[in-house]
Amino acid sequence: MDIGFVGLGAMGQAMALRLQKAGHTLTVWNRTRAKADLLEQSGAFVAETPAQLASRSDIVFSMLFDDATTESASFGAQGIAEGLRDGGLHICCSTLSLEQARRLRDGHAERGQAYVTANVLGRPPAAQDGSLYVIASGEALQIERAMPLLACLGQKVFIAGSDPVQANLVKLSLNFMIYSTIEQMAEVFTINEKLGTDPALMFEIMTNSFYTAPVHRNYGKLMVAQDYDQPGAPVTLGLKDVAMFLAAGSEQRVPLPFASVARDRLLASIAAGDSERDFVVLQERVRQEAGLKPR
Protein backbone atom coordinates (compact mmCIF):
# COMPACT_ATOMS: atom_id res chain seq x y z
CA MET A 1 0.00 0.00 0.00
CA ASP A 2 1.14 3.59 -0.61
CA ILE A 3 1.53 5.17 2.82
CA GLY A 4 2.44 8.74 3.72
CA PHE A 5 3.89 9.72 7.09
CA VAL A 6 4.00 13.35 8.27
CA GLY A 7 6.11 14.07 11.37
CA LEU A 8 9.34 12.21 12.04
CA GLY A 9 10.15 12.89 15.65
CA ALA A 10 11.24 10.01 17.87
CA MET A 11 7.80 8.37 17.78
CA GLY A 12 6.92 9.21 14.19
CA GLN A 13 10.19 7.96 12.79
CA ALA A 14 9.93 4.66 14.65
CA MET A 15 6.33 4.17 13.49
CA ALA A 16 7.19 5.02 9.88
CA LEU A 17 10.09 2.57 9.90
CA ARG A 18 7.78 -0.09 11.26
CA LEU A 19 5.36 0.42 8.35
CA GLN A 20 8.22 0.46 5.85
CA LYS A 21 9.62 -2.81 7.18
CA ALA A 22 6.17 -4.35 6.78
CA GLY A 23 6.55 -3.84 3.03
CA HIS A 24 4.54 -0.68 2.41
CA THR A 25 5.69 1.97 -0.06
CA LEU A 26 6.47 5.01 2.06
CA THR A 27 6.48 8.74 1.37
CA VAL A 28 7.58 10.95 4.27
CA TRP A 29 7.69 14.63 5.18
CA ASN A 30 9.16 16.47 8.13
CA ARG A 31 9.72 20.17 8.68
CA THR A 32 13.38 19.44 9.50
CA ARG A 33 14.35 17.40 6.45
CA ALA A 34 17.41 15.76 8.05
CA LYS A 35 15.09 13.63 10.17
CA ALA A 36 13.94 11.92 6.99
CA ASP A 37 17.45 10.76 6.03
CA LEU A 38 17.24 7.32 7.64
CA LEU A 39 13.93 6.55 5.96
CA GLU A 40 15.19 7.85 2.63
CA GLN A 41 18.21 5.56 2.89
CA SER A 42 15.78 2.69 3.44
CA GLY A 43 13.88 3.52 0.26
CA ALA A 44 11.28 6.11 1.27
CA PHE A 45 10.50 9.07 -0.99
CA VAL A 46 10.91 12.42 0.78
CA ALA A 47 8.16 14.85 -0.23
CA GLU A 48 8.63 18.61 -0.44
CA THR A 49 5.25 19.35 1.16
CA PRO A 50 2.48 17.47 3.00
CA ALA A 51 0.28 18.04 -0.07
CA GLN A 52 2.78 16.30 -2.34
CA LEU A 53 3.02 13.45 0.15
CA ALA A 54 -0.77 13.09 0.27
CA SER A 55 -1.01 13.05 -3.53
CA ARG A 56 1.23 9.95 -3.57
CA SER A 57 -0.54 8.10 -0.74
CA ASP A 58 -3.67 6.03 -0.17
CA ILE A 59 -3.45 6.59 3.58
CA VAL A 60 -1.61 9.43 5.33
CA PHE A 61 -0.45 9.23 8.95
CA SER A 62 0.47 12.31 10.94
CA MET A 63 2.36 12.37 14.23
CA LEU A 64 3.10 15.99 15.13
CA PHE A 65 3.90 17.84 18.34
CA ASP A 66 0.81 19.95 19.01
CA ASP A 67 -2.37 21.59 17.75
CA ALA A 68 -0.61 24.32 15.78
CA THR A 69 1.75 22.03 13.85
CA THR A 70 -1.07 19.59 13.13
CA GLU A 71 -3.41 22.32 11.90
CA SER A 72 -0.73 23.76 9.63
CA ALA A 73 0.29 20.41 8.14
CA SER A 74 -3.34 19.38 7.64
CA PHE A 75 -5.11 22.50 6.38
CA GLY A 76 -2.39 25.08 5.75
CA ALA A 77 -0.95 26.00 2.37
CA GLN A 78 0.30 22.80 0.73
CA GLY A 79 -1.21 20.80 3.58
CA ILE A 80 -2.46 17.22 3.61
CA ALA A 81 -6.03 18.22 2.69
CA GLU A 82 -4.86 19.92 -0.51
CA GLY A 83 -3.24 16.78 -1.87
CA LEU A 84 -5.31 13.94 -0.42
CA ARG A 85 -6.38 11.54 -3.18
CA ASP A 86 -10.03 10.76 -3.88
CA GLY A 87 -10.88 8.16 -1.28
CA GLY A 88 -7.74 9.01 0.68
CA LEU A 89 -7.67 8.65 4.46
CA HIS A 90 -5.89 10.81 7.04
CA ILE A 91 -5.03 9.00 10.29
CA CYS A 92 -3.86 11.39 12.99
CA CYS A 93 -1.84 9.93 15.87
CA SER A 94 -0.95 13.22 17.60
CA THR A 95 -2.07 14.01 21.15
CA LEU A 96 -4.36 17.00 20.61
CA SER A 97 -6.92 19.18 22.33
CA LEU A 98 -10.58 18.32 21.83
CA GLU A 99 -10.99 21.60 19.95
CA GLN A 100 -8.27 20.67 17.45
CA ALA A 101 -9.62 17.14 17.14
CA ARG A 102 -12.99 18.58 16.12
CA ARG A 103 -11.33 20.89 13.59
CA LEU A 104 -9.67 17.89 11.94
CA ARG A 105 -12.87 15.82 11.95
CA ASP A 106 -15.03 18.62 10.57
CA GLY A 107 -12.43 20.05 8.18
CA HIS A 108 -11.93 16.74 6.41
CA ALA A 109 -15.67 16.03 6.38
CA GLU A 110 -16.35 19.40 4.71
CA ARG A 111 -13.91 18.42 1.97
CA GLY A 112 -15.44 14.97 1.54
CA GLN A 113 -12.32 13.33 2.95
CA ALA A 114 -11.97 10.40 5.36
CA TYR A 115 -10.48 10.90 8.81
CA VAL A 116 -9.64 8.65 11.77
CA THR A 117 -7.93 9.31 15.09
CA ALA A 118 -5.42 6.64 16.17
CA ASN A 119 -3.62 7.70 19.33
CA VAL A 120 -0.89 5.49 20.74
CA LEU A 121 0.38 4.56 24.18
CA GLY A 122 4.05 3.74 24.56
CA ARG A 123 7.51 5.22 24.15
CA PRO A 124 9.81 5.04 21.09
CA PRO A 125 11.18 1.53 21.83
CA ALA A 126 7.61 0.20 21.80
CA ALA A 127 7.02 1.95 18.47
CA GLN A 128 10.13 0.28 17.06
CA ASP A 129 9.02 -3.25 17.92
CA GLY A 130 5.32 -2.79 17.25
CA SER A 131 4.21 -3.16 20.86
CA LEU A 132 2.33 0.12 21.17
CA TYR A 133 -1.29 0.20 22.29
CA VAL A 134 -3.51 1.94 19.74
CA ILE A 135 -6.73 3.81 20.58
CA ALA A 136 -8.75 4.47 17.43
CA SER A 137 -12.07 6.13 16.72
CA GLY A 138 -13.94 7.12 13.59
CA GLU A 139 -16.36 5.78 11.01
CA ALA A 140 -16.51 1.99 11.15
CA LEU A 141 -15.64 1.50 7.48
CA GLN A 142 -12.55 3.68 7.80
CA ILE A 143 -11.45 1.95 10.99
CA GLU A 144 -11.74 -1.39 9.17
CA ARG A 145 -9.66 0.01 6.33
CA ALA A 146 -6.99 1.26 8.73
CA MET A 147 -6.90 -1.84 10.92
CA PRO A 148 -4.12 -3.80 9.14
CA LEU A 149 -1.80 -0.79 9.47
CA LEU A 150 -2.77 -0.11 13.09
CA ALA A 151 -2.19 -3.79 13.91
CA CYS A 152 1.29 -3.46 12.44
CA LEU A 153 2.03 -0.60 14.84
CA GLY A 154 0.55 -2.00 18.02
CA GLN A 155 0.05 -5.18 20.01
CA LYS A 156 -3.61 -4.29 20.60
CA VAL A 157 -6.04 -1.87 18.99
CA PHE A 158 -8.91 -0.46 21.05
CA ILE A 159 -11.92 1.13 19.31
CA ALA A 160 -13.10 4.10 21.35
CA GLY A 161 -16.14 5.00 19.26
CA SER A 162 -17.44 6.40 15.99
CA ASP A 163 -16.46 10.02 16.69
CA PRO A 164 -12.74 10.67 16.07
CA VAL A 165 -12.70 13.03 19.07
CA GLN A 166 -13.41 10.16 21.48
CA ALA A 167 -9.96 8.61 21.05
CA ASN A 168 -8.32 11.98 21.73
CA LEU A 169 -10.03 12.28 25.11
CA VAL A 170 -9.18 8.67 26.01
CA LYS A 171 -5.51 9.40 25.23
CA LEU A 172 -5.47 12.61 27.31
CA SER A 173 -7.12 10.70 30.16
CA LEU A 174 -4.58 7.88 30.11
CA ASN A 175 -1.67 10.31 29.86
CA PHE A 176 -3.02 12.04 32.96
CA MET A 177 -3.01 8.66 34.72
CA ILE A 178 0.70 8.32 33.88
CA TYR A 179 1.50 11.68 35.50
CA SER A 180 -0.63 11.01 38.56
CA THR A 181 1.01 7.58 38.96
CA ILE A 182 4.45 9.20 38.78
CA GLU A 183 3.33 11.61 41.51
CA GLN A 184 2.18 8.69 43.66
CA MET A 185 5.43 6.81 43.19
CA ALA A 186 7.49 9.95 43.86
CA GLU A 187 5.71 10.46 47.18
CA VAL A 188 6.09 6.79 48.14
CA PHE A 189 9.79 6.64 47.19
CA THR A 190 10.49 9.89 49.05
CA ILE A 191 8.80 9.09 52.35
CA ASN A 192 10.46 5.67 52.50
CA GLU A 193 13.82 7.13 51.53
CA LYS A 194 13.59 9.53 54.48
CA LEU A 195 13.22 6.56 56.82
CA GLY A 196 16.23 4.90 55.23
CA THR A 197 14.66 2.50 52.72
CA ASP A 198 16.42 2.51 49.36
CA PRO A 199 14.03 3.50 46.53
CA ALA A 200 15.37 0.52 44.56
CA LEU A 201 14.11 -1.84 47.29
CA MET A 202 10.77 -0.03 47.41
CA PHE A 203 10.54 -0.46 43.63
CA GLU A 204 11.33 -4.17 43.89
CA ILE A 205 8.62 -4.74 46.51
CA MET A 206 6.11 -2.61 44.64
CA THR A 207 6.54 -4.21 41.21
CA ASN A 208 6.69 -7.76 42.53
CA SER A 209 3.48 -7.54 44.53
CA PHE A 210 0.34 -5.56 43.66
CA TYR A 211 1.77 -2.85 41.39
CA THR A 212 2.89 -4.74 38.29
CA ALA A 213 1.52 -2.59 35.46
CA PRO A 214 3.92 -1.31 32.76
CA VAL A 215 3.41 2.24 34.01
CA HIS A 216 4.80 1.21 37.43
CA ARG A 217 7.61 -0.91 36.05
CA ASN A 218 8.78 1.36 33.24
CA TYR A 219 8.47 4.78 34.83
CA GLY A 220 9.40 3.54 38.30
CA LYS A 221 12.65 2.12 36.92
CA LEU A 222 13.51 5.50 35.38
CA MET A 223 12.69 7.26 38.65
CA VAL A 224 14.84 4.95 40.79
CA ALA A 225 17.74 5.34 38.36
CA GLN A 226 17.08 9.11 38.17
CA ASP A 227 17.34 8.67 34.41
CA TYR A 228 16.19 12.15 33.48
CA ASP A 229 18.45 13.09 30.60
CA GLN A 230 17.43 10.69 27.81
CA PRO A 231 13.90 11.97 27.50
CA GLY A 232 11.35 9.74 25.89
CA ALA A 233 9.02 12.64 26.58
CA PRO A 234 10.13 15.99 28.05
CA VAL A 235 8.46 17.98 30.80
CA THR A 236 7.12 20.47 28.24
CA LEU A 237 5.21 17.68 26.52
CA GLY A 238 3.76 16.55 29.82
CA LEU A 239 2.59 20.07 30.63
CA LYS A 240 0.92 20.35 27.21
CA ASP A 241 -1.00 17.11 27.78
CA VAL A 242 -2.16 17.99 31.30
CA ALA A 243 -3.23 21.48 30.21
CA MET A 244 -5.39 19.94 27.46
CA PHE A 245 -6.88 17.44 29.91
CA LEU A 246 -7.78 20.27 32.29
CA ALA A 247 -9.34 22.18 29.39
CA ALA A 248 -11.42 19.11 28.56
CA GLY A 249 -12.53 19.00 32.18
CA SER A 250 -13.67 22.62 31.99
CA GLU A 251 -15.54 21.92 28.74
CA GLN A 252 -17.28 18.86 30.16
CA ARG A 253 -17.83 20.46 33.61
CA VAL A 254 -15.81 17.76 35.39
CA PRO A 255 -13.57 18.85 38.30
CA LEU A 256 -10.06 17.36 37.95
CA PRO A 257 -8.18 18.23 41.16
CA PHE A 258 -5.42 15.64 40.75
CA ALA A 259 -4.72 16.98 37.26
CA SER A 260 -4.06 20.38 38.84
CA VAL A 261 -1.44 18.77 41.10
CA ALA A 262 0.24 17.19 38.07
CA ARG A 263 0.22 20.53 36.24
CA ASP A 264 1.82 22.30 39.19
CA ARG A 265 4.57 19.67 39.50
CA LEU A 266 5.36 20.04 35.80
CA LEU A 267 5.36 23.84 36.06
CA ALA A 268 7.70 23.64 39.05
CA SER A 269 10.04 21.40 37.07
CA ILE A 270 10.14 23.93 34.24
CA ALA A 271 10.82 26.71 36.75
CA ALA A 272 13.71 24.63 38.13
CA GLY A 273 15.29 24.44 34.67
CA ASP A 274 14.20 20.90 33.83
CA SER A 275 11.91 21.66 30.87
CA GLU A 276 13.69 19.39 28.39
CA ARG A 277 14.40 16.52 30.79
CA ASP A 278 12.19 13.45 30.96
CA PHE A 279 8.97 14.19 32.81
CA VAL A 280 9.79 11.63 35.53
CA VAL A 281 12.07 14.40 36.86
CA LEU A 282 9.01 15.80 38.61
CA GLN A 283 9.89 13.43 41.47
CA GLU A 284 12.74 15.84 42.28
CA ARG A 285 10.16 18.46 43.25
CA VAL A 286 8.70 15.99 45.78
CA ARG A 287 12.17 15.18 47.12
CA GLN A 288 13.06 18.87 47.29
CA GLU A 289 9.93 19.67 49.31
CA ALA A 290 10.87 16.83 51.67
CA GLY A 291 14.29 18.32 52.26
CA LEU A 292 16.24 15.72 50.30
CA LYS A 293 19.15 16.63 48.06
CA PRO A 294 19.60 15.18 44.56
CA ARG A 295 21.38 11.84 44.73
Residue pairs with C-beta under 8 A, 6 or more apart in sequence:
1 24
1 25
1 58
1 59
1 149
2 24
2 25
2 27
2 56
2 57
2 58
2 59
3 19
3 24
3 25
3 26
3 27
3 57
3 58
3 59
3 60
3 61
3 149
4 26
4 27
4 28
4 29
4 47
4 53
4 54
4 56
4 57
4 59
4 60
4 61
4 80
5 12
5 15
5 16
5 19
5 26
5 27
5 28
5 29
5 39
5 53
5 60
5 61
5 62
5 63
6 12
6 28
6 29
6 30
6 50
6 53
6 60
6 61
6 62
6 63
6 64
6 73
6 80
7 30
7 62
7 63
7 64
7 65
7 69
7 73
7 94
8 16
8 28
8 30
8 35
8 36
8 39
9 35
9 63
9 65
10 124
10 232
11 63
11 93
11 120
11 123
11 124
11 127
12 30
12 61
12 63
12 64
12 93
13 35
13 38
13 39
14 124
14 125
14 127
14 128
15 61
15 63
15 93
15 120
15 127
15 132
15 153
16 26
16 28
16 39
16 44
16 61
17 38
17 39
17 42
17 128
18 127
18 128
18 130
18 152
18 153
19 26
19 61
19 149
19 152
19 153
20 26
20 39
20 42
20 43
20 44
22 152
24 149
26 39
26 43
26 44
26 45
27 44
27 45
27 46
27 47
27 53
27 56
27 57
28 36
28 39
28 40
28 44
28 45
28 46
28 47
28 53
29 36
29 46
29 47
29 48
29 49
29 50
29 52
29 53
29 73
30 36
31 69
33 46
36 44
36 46
39 46
40 46
45 56
47 53
47 56
49 78
49 79
49 83
50 60
50 73
50 74
50 78
50 79
50 80
50 82
50 83
51 78
51 79
51 80
51 82
51 83
52 78
52 83
53 60
53 80
53 83
54 60
54 80
54 81
54 82
54 83
54 84
54 85
54 88
54 90
55 83
55 84
55 85
57 85
57 88
58 85
58 87
58 88
58 89
59 88
59 89
59 90
59 91
59 145
59 146
59 149
60 80
60 84
60 88
60 89
60 90
60 91
61 91
61 92
61 93
61 118
61 149
62 70
62 73
62 74
62 80
62 90
62 91
62 92
62 93
62 94
63 93
63 94
64 70
64 73
64 94
65 94
65 237
66 94
66 96
66 240
67 96
67 97
67 99
67 100
70 92
70 94
70 96
70 100
70 104
71 100
71 103
72 79
73 79
73 80
74 80
74 81
74 90
74 92
74 104
74 107
75 81
75 103
75 107
80 90
81 90
81 107
81 108
81 111
81 113
84 90
84 111
84 113
87 114
88 113
88 114
89 113
89 114
89 115
89 116
89 142
89 145
89 146
90 104
90 108
90 113
90 114
90 115
90 116
91 115
91 116
91 117
91 118
91 146
91 149
91 150
92 104
92 115
92 116
92 117
92 118
92 164
93 117
93 118
93 119
93 120
94 119
95 119
95 168
95 171
95 172
95 175
95 240
95 241
95 244
96 104
96 168
96 244
97 168
97 244
97 247
97 248
98 165
98 168
98 169
98 244
98 247
98 248
98 251
99 247
101 117
101 164
101 165
101 168
102 165
104 115
104 117
104 164
105 115
105 163
105 164
105 165
108 114
108 115
109 115
114 139
114 142
114 145
115 138
115 142
115 164
116 136
116 137
116 138
116 139
116 142
116 143
116 146
116 164
117 135
117 136
117 137
117 138
117 164
117 165
117 166
117 167
117 168
118 134
118 135
118 136
118 146
118 150
118 167
119 134
119 135
119 136
119 167
119 168
119 170
119 171
120 127
120 132
120 133
120 134
120 135
120 153
120 154
121 132
121 133
121 134
121 135
121 171
121 174
122 131
122 132
122 133
122 154
123 218
123 232
123 233
124 232
126 132
127 153
130 152
130 153
130 154
130 155
131 154
131 155
132 153
132 154
132 155
133 154
133 155
133 156
133 158
134 150
134 153
134 154
134 156
134 157
134 158
135 157
135 158
135 160
135 167
135 170
135 171
135 174
136 143
136 146
136 150
136 157
136 158
136 159
136 160
136 167
137 143
137 159
137 160
137 161
137 162
137 163
137 164
137 165
137 166
137 167
137 170
138 146
138 162
138 163
138 164
138 167
139 162
140 162
143 159
147 157
150 157
151 157
158 170
160 166
160 167
160 170
161 167
169 248
172 241
172 244
172 245
172 248
173 245
175 238
175 241
175 242
175 245
176 241
176 242
176 245
176 256
176 258
176 259
176 262
177 215
178 215
178 219
179 238
179 241
179 242
179 262
179 265
179 266
179 279
179 282
180 258
180 259
180 261
180 262
181 215
181 216
181 219
182 219
182 223
182 279
182 280
182 282
182 283
183 258
183 261
183 262
183 265
183 282
183 286
185 206
185 216
185 219
185 220
185 223
185 283
186 223
186 282
186 283
186 285
186 286
186 287
187 286
188 202
188 206
189 199
189 202
189 203
189 223
189 224
189 283
190 283
190 286
190 287
190 290
190 292
191 290
192 199
192 202
193 199
193 202
193 287
193 292
194 290
194 292
199 223
199 224
200 224
203 220
203 221
203 223
203 224
206 216
206 220
207 216
207 217
207 220
219 280
221 227
222 228
222 278
222 280
223 280
223 283
226 294
226 295
227 278
227 280
228 274
228 277
228 278
228 280
228 281
228 284
229 277
229 278
230 278
231 276
231 277
231 278
231 279
232 278
233 278
233 279
234 275
234 276
234 277
234 278
234 279
235 266
235 269
235 270
235 274
235 275
235 276
235 277
235 278
235 279
235 281
235 282
236 270
236 275
236 276
237 279
238 262
238 266
238 279
238 282
239 263
239 266
239 267
239 270
242 259
242 262
242 263
242 266
243 263
245 256
245 259
246 256
246 259
246 260
246 263
248 254
249 255
249 256
249 259
265 282
265 285
265 286
266 279
266 282
268 282
268 285
269 275
269 277
269 279
269 281
269 282
269 284
269 285
272 284
272 285
272 288
274 281
274 284
284 294
287 293
287 294
